[in-house]
Amino acid sequence: MSFILKPVDTVDSITREEFKKNYLDKRKPLIIKGLTKDWPAREKWSVDYFKEIAGDIEVKLVDNSKADPSKIINASIATMKFGEYLDLIKREPTDLRIFFFNLFKHRPELVKDVIIPKDLMGGFIESMPAMFFGGSKAITFLHYDIDLPHLFHSHFGGRKHIILFDNKWKKRLYCLPNTTYALEDYDVANPDFEKFPALKGVEGYEVFLEHGDTLFMPTGMWHWMRYIDGSFSLTLRAWDSSISRKIASVWSLFMHGAVDSAIKVVFRERYAIWREKLVFKIAEKELKKDLKKAS
């Protein structure tokens, strides 16, 4: 069993006008295969290169195990020298990954290897380029970014499997209350519709990125990722131009970040248990509402 998934539109290049009209304004994802063709990073960056220039950096690692719902999301489970980690993902399958790593802070010269696509849109957050590394067993849990940016996700060194959902499916995806991530008890690649009936009928997109491909994900888009090969990605983030979306971003950071963290500190396991029970009621109610609309 699977979700109802369709492929994402793919282009080699696109004009600013076409991008805005057909993808940015419509909040629709897009693969741009040629966006990185003039980047030095496309030919220069590799596991071996990063080991050579930054192998001594200590990095925090996360894995595929279900996060403790009473603790901060993406809490690290171990640390390792960056070079040792890169050797690991090159040598053998592992579910260890590096999440939201600002390698540019340690090696600022790397910024010269990237060309920010300002020809497509404005609002890029140039101070926050984020890198993600994963072994061939690594999975990024289903979520959307808490501060609601548009994302340009460029992949290097291998292949990556991605499943996307529009934010309108939030409740049907068993989004935990007061968060931007889904219950981790179901397999996004092979969902169990008997245990999680609200998932049946949910529509999304399926993507397979290769070296140099860039995936545009509009603000609020849910994404789940699996590293097919030990490889890495760079995400460039950009604010939406609308005032309403900027206000929504601040609100999301406050409610889903500060408030949620404060509640966890006070109530811990009780809050986590209550939230995981409530999510099923919310999903069931949303499913009934959607079925009634369709009848």
DAPEBEL-V29836 format. One record per pair of residues at least 4 apart in sequence whose C-alpha atoms are under 7 Angstrom apart, sorted by sequence separation. I is the first residue (numbers start at 1). J is the second residue. D is the distance in whole Angstrom. If there is no record, write none. Layout:
i = {I	I}
j = {J	J}
d = {D	D}
//
This chain:
i = {14	15	16	17	18	19	20	21	22	23	24	40	41	45	46	47	48	49	50	51	80	81	82	83	84	85	86	87	88	89	103	104	118	134	165	169	170	171	187	192	193	209	217	242	243	244	245	246	247	248	249	250	251	252	253	254	255	256	257	258	259	260	261	262	263	264	267	268	269	270	271	272	273	274	275	278	279	280	281	282	283	284	285	286	287	288	289	290	291	14	19	20	23	37	50	80	89	170	175	176	186	240	253	254	255	23	36	67	104	175	176	186	193	240	23	104	175	176	193	264	174	175	173	174	62	62	62	61	62	60	61	61	60	61	13	60	10	11	12	59	60	8	9	10	11	12	13	58	59	8	9	10	11	12	13	58	59	8	58	59	57	58	56	57	55	56	172	173	55	56	102	172	54	55	102	103	101	102	100	101	51	64	100	101	51	63	100	63	99	169	62	63	98	99	146	51	61	62	98	145	61	62	97	98	144	61	97	143	144	60	96	97	143	165	166	47	95	96	142	143	165	95	142	164	165	94	95	97	164	93	94	95	96	163	164	93	94	95	141	163	93	94	95	162	163	89	162	89	161	162	161	160	161	159	160	159	160	159	158	159	158	167	155	157	167	155	156	166	167	155	156	165	166	155	164	165	154	155	164	165	154	155	164	154	163	164	153	154	162	163	152	153	162	163	152	153	162	152	161	162	151	152	160	161	151	160	161	150	151	160	161	150	159	160	150	159	149	159	148	158	41	148	158	40	41	158	39	40	64	157	39	63	64	145	156	157	39	144	156	180	144	155	156	178	179	144	155	178	143	144	154	155	142	143	153	154	142	143	153	154	142	153	178	141	152	153	140	151	152	140	151	152	198	139	140	151	198	139	150	151	138	139	149	150	138	149	150	198	137	149	150	136	149	135	136	134	136	135	136	135	134	135	134	133	134	177	133	176	132	133	176	19	132	148	131	132	147	177	16	131	147	176	16	130	131	175	15	16	130	147	174	129	130	146	147	174	129	146	174	46	171	172	125	171	124	125	124	172	123	124	171	172	123	123	66	90	89	42	36	33	35	33	32	33	31	32	31	32	31	30	31	30	2	29	2	29	1	2	29	72	1	28	27	71	24	70	3	4	8	3	4	5	6	7	8	70	3	4	5	6	7	8	70	3	4	5	6	7	5	70	69}
j = {18	19	20	21	22	23	24	25	26	27	28	44	45	49	50	51	52	53	54	55	84	85	86	87	88	89	90	91	92	93	107	108	122	138	169	173	174	175	191	196	197	213	221	246	247	248	249	250	251	252	253	254	255	256	257	258	259	260	261	262	263	264	265	266	267	268	271	272	273	274	275	276	277	278	279	282	283	284	285	286	287	288	289	290	291	292	293	294	295	19	24	25	28	42	55	85	94	175	180	181	191	245	258	259	260	29	42	73	110	181	182	192	199	246	30	111	182	183	200	271	182	183	182	183	74	75	76	76	77	76	77	78	78	79	32	79	30	31	32	79	80	29	30	31	32	33	34	79	80	30	31	32	33	34	35	80	81	31	81	82	81	82	81	82	81	82	198	199	82	83	129	199	82	83	130	131	130	131	130	131	82	95	131	132	83	95	132	96	132	202	96	97	132	133	180	86	96	97	133	180	97	98	133	134	180	98	134	180	181	98	134	135	181	203	204	86	134	135	181	182	204	135	182	204	205	135	136	138	205	135	136	137	138	205	206	136	137	138	184	206	137	138	139	206	207	134	207	135	207	208	208	208	209	208	209	209	210	210	210	211	211	220	209	211	221	210	211	221	222	211	212	221	222	212	221	222	212	213	222	223	213	214	223	214	223	224	214	215	223	224	214	215	224	225	215	216	225	216	225	226	216	217	225	226	217	226	227	217	218	227	228	218	227	228	219	228	219	229	219	229	113	220	230	113	114	231	113	114	138	231	114	138	139	220	231	232	115	220	232	256	221	232	233	255	256	222	233	256	222	223	233	234	222	223	233	234	223	224	234	235	224	235	260	224	235	236	224	235	236	225	236	237	283	225	226	237	284	226	237	238	226	227	237	238	227	238	239	287	227	239	240	227	240	227	228	227	229	229	230	230	230	231	231	231	232	275	232	275	232	233	276	120	233	249	233	234	249	279	119	234	250	279	120	234	235	279	120	121	235	252	279	235	236	252	253	280	236	253	283	157	282	283	237	283	237	238	238	286	238	239	286	287	239	240	184	230	230	212	212	212	214	213	213	214	213	214	214	215	215	215	216	216	189	216	190	217	190	191	218	261	191	218	218	264	218	264	200	201	205	201	202	203	204	205	206	268	202	203	204	205	206	207	269	203	204	205	206	207	206	272	272}
d = {6	6	6	6	6	5	5	6	6	6	7	6	5	6	6	6	6	6	6	4	7	6	6	6	6	6	6	6	6	6	6	5	6	5	7	6	7	6	5	6	5	6	6	7	6	6	6	6	6	6	6	6	6	5	5	5	5	5	6	6	6	6	6	7	6	5	5	7	6	6	6	6	6	6	6	6	6	6	6	6	6	6	6	6	6	6	6	6	6	6	6	6	5	7	7	6	7	6	7	6	6	6	7	6	6	6	6	7	6	6	6	7	6	7	7	7	4	6	6	7	5	6	6	6	7	7	5	5	5	6	6	5	6	6	6	5	6	6	5	5	7	6	5	5	5	5	6	7	6	6	6	6	6	5	7	6	6	7	5	6	6	6	6	5	6	6	5	6	5	6	6	6	7	4	5	7	5	6	5	5	7	6	5	6	5	5	6	5	5	7	6	6	5	7	6	7	6	5	5	7	6	6	5	6	6	5	4	6	6	6	6	6	4	7	7	6	7	6	6	6	5	6	6	5	6	5	7	6	5	6	6	4	6	6	6	5	5	4	7	5	6	6	7	6	6	7	5	5	6	6	5	6	7	7	5	6	7	5	6	7	6	6	7	5	6	7	4	5	6	6	6	6	6	6	7	5	6	6	5	7	6	6	5	4	6	7	5	6	7	5	6	5	6	7	6	6	4	5	6	6	6	6	7	5	5	6	6	6	6	5	7	5	7	5	4	5	5	6	5	5	5	5	7	5	6	5	6	7	6	5	5	7	6	7	6	6	6	6	6	7	6	6	6	7	5	4	4	5	5	6	5	6	7	6	7	5	5	7	6	6	4	4	6	6	5	7	6	6	5	5	6	6	6	6	6	5	6	4	6	7	6	6	6	5	6	5	6	5	6	5	7	5	7	6	5	6	4	6	5	4	6	7	6	6	6	6	4	6	5	7	7	7	5	5	6	6	5	7	6	5	7	6	4	6	6	7	7	7	5	6	6	6	7	6	6	7	5	6	6	6	6	5	6	5	6	6	4	6	5	6	6	7	5	7	6	6	5	6	6	7	7	5	6	6	7	5	6	6	5	6	6	5	7	5	5	5	6	6	6	7	6	6	5	7	7	6	7	7	6	7	6	6	6	6	7	5	6	5	5	5	5	6	5	6	6	5	6	6	6	5	5}
//
